[in-house]
Amino acid sequence: MAAGPAPTGNLPKIIAIDDDPIFLGVLSEVLHSAGFDVTPFEDGEEALFFASSLAPSLITLDIEMPRLNGFDVLRYLKEGSRTQSIPVMMLTVRKDPESVQRALRSGAADYFTKPFDRDKLIARVNKVLAGPHQRVKSTITKFEWR
C-alpha cells in the first residue's frame, strides 16, 4: 500500500521501494527534504501496479524483498512499455560484484549501497535525473548515515 503523500506541484517524483518501513521512512524524508515528491512502497508488486500511473522521474529499488525481489521488479519495469524508460537506482545492502553487474546489465541506471551518506545519495539521484538515462559506473563503497 502506498504510504506517501499525493504528488504535489512540479517537484520531481520518485517512487521508493523497500520492504523495511523504518528505512523507507528515513529515505523518504531525506529525498523530500532535498526537494523531491516521494511515494514510498513496501512491496514491489504494488509499486509495479502504480508505476505507470504515477509517472515518476526515478525509482529507487531495494533488492532483498519478499514476494518479488528487486531484480524481478527491475525486469518487469524494463519490460513494460509504459515503465521501461523510467530510470531505476538500486539502493541495497548488497555489495557483491555479481549483484552490481546483474542490476546494471538488467537496465538499472545506478547502484548505490546502504547505509548511505545523505549528500552523496542526493548527488547520485540528481546525476541520474540529469541523465541521458545511461548507466552510471558505480563503485562499491560503504557509506555512513549522517
Secondary structure, DSSP 8 states (H G I E B T S, - for coil): ---S----TTS-EEEEE-S-HHHHHHHHHHHHHTT-EEEEES-HHHHHHHHHHH--SEEEE-S--SSS-HHHHHHHHHHSTTTTTS-EEEEES---HHHHHHHHHTT-SEEEESS--HHHHHHHHHHHHHS-S-------------
